[in-house]
Amino acid sequence: MSRIYGLTLKGIDALPVEVEVCLTGGLFSISIVGLADTAIKEARERVRISLGTLGIKLKGHVSVNLAPADLPKEGSLLDLPIAVGIAREAGFIPEGVGGIFMGELALDGRLRQVRGGVPAAFLARQMGLPLFAPRGNAVDVSMVEGVEAYACSNIAELFCHLRGERPLQKLDFALPEAKDLAIEPDFADIRGQAAAKRGLEIAAAGSHGVIFVGSPGSGKTMLARAIRGILPPLSDDELIEVMRIRSARGMHLNVDRTRPFRAVHHTASVVAICGGGVDLKPGELSLAHRGVLFLDEITEFRRDVLESLRQPLEDGSITVSRASGTVTYPASVLLVAACNPCPCGYLGDVVKSCSCSPSDIDRYAKKLSGPILDRIDIHLQVPRLTPEELLELGGDAENSLSVKKRVMAARAIQLERWHPFGINYNAELSEKMIKRHLGLTKEAKMFIKSVGVNFNLTGRGLSRVLKIARTIADLAGEKNVRDAHLAEALTYRGGTVLER
């Protein structure tokens, strides 16, 4: 006999749950066993009433076992497989029916959209079984190639298909096309700040983290948000990674190739940033995977929140351990941070004088630990422009689309070079790959040896400089890293008031 499977989510993965049903005599009742949470136990009434709309009247005691028994199960994903299992056992659908079913039942038999469509499609492809999902999950399920999947609006449509009366149409594999969307603000809207724009271009090309330090009104937030317009669209593999995380989180899926941009408020907790909770959901770090994580006013974040970023910024993933289990989430993000130079915000400002004492400035700078600053590749001082300068600067600045073309060309070079090693961007290079494959010229090696000691670089800091230089060379279309590239890269390490 074919088996009926549902699924439960653990992190961003779907795990199979076999649904076993036994009907016995006695007074009518439904019992569900197998470490089911409250939402699943409440499915008894939803299943009974929705089956009743099809004229299926249940009698006797209905026992439902969700196997494996030691796997915790949560959510309303299992409504549909429980209903199918009961209907098959009661003889309303053929005994040979099997597959993976997911969906929440309404009392009138409609199927409501549930989270986990993309992980469910991966599970169905892995097990070689057909997947039956609500119509609302059709878009995310169809994003996985090589899976036999069907979408239905209500339980009546599904049962007609299972009995061979009115077959459902198989979902076709489909991914959205890349489009050049106008994202505000555009680079052309930002007056001046040529150095900051150049730093953003390098950051976008090599997926390097960047921090802006400047007075209020200098344009830090505007610059950070402008990076969205110069990032290339998600590739097929990246799109699936992003949709898998969003689907597991239960987010509304805007299926396009625009990279994620998550702006996090400074009151966010460690769980909100890193993920976790009772049901181990991904946090903001994972929701920003393959995109941008923007931390405005980074010095206002709690110290434990910032320190929790150390490992994921280095490894591109984060492992969350809780009493309910351990899950590893992808977290390859381009970190963009912004802050003021001092508590009052006007240290070094050309318009307004700073009112902070040296001890206040020192305490403020220590809010960001050395290890965190060391993990941010590009450090940029953003000066505030006077009203006169803003008025004098013309509106002939380069737009985001022109910068985006250079970024895409540089990323294409990196992908061709590093894809055999399993990485995509220069920021992901390991120490071993830096030594063997960076392409430093002899002059560049002599240059970094002669001037590197003056910058007090740590081992990690030196690696960051070499990675940035590699990206600068890629933007210039040059095969080798020259001393000019290293000289520019060194200007992005330190130099802000936070590193005094």
Secondary structure, 3 states (H helix, E strand, C coil): CCCEEEEEEECCEEEEEEEEEEEECCCCEEEEECCECHHHHCHHHHHHHHHHCCCCCCCCEEEEEEECCCCCECCCCCHHHHHHHHHHHCCCCCCCCCEEECCEECCCCEEECCCCHHHHHHHHHHHCCCEEEEHHHHHHHCCCCCCCEEEECEHHHHHHHHCCCCCCCECCCCCCCCCCCCCCCCHHHCCCCHHHHHHHHHHHHHCCCEEEEECCCCCHHHHHHHHHHHCCCCCHHHHHHHHHHHHHHCCCCCCCCCCCEEEECCCCCHHHHHEECCCCEECHHHHCCCCEEEEECHHHCCHHHHHCCHHHHHHCEEEEEECCEEEEEECCCEEEEEECCCCCCCCCCCCCCCCCCHHHHHHHHCCCCHHHHHCCCEEEEECCCCHHHHHHCCCCCCCHHHHHHHHHHHHHHHHHHHHHHCCCCHHHCCHHHHHHHCCECHHHHHHHHHHHHHHCCCHHHHHHHHHHHHHHHHHCCCCCECHHHHHHHHCCCCCCHHHC
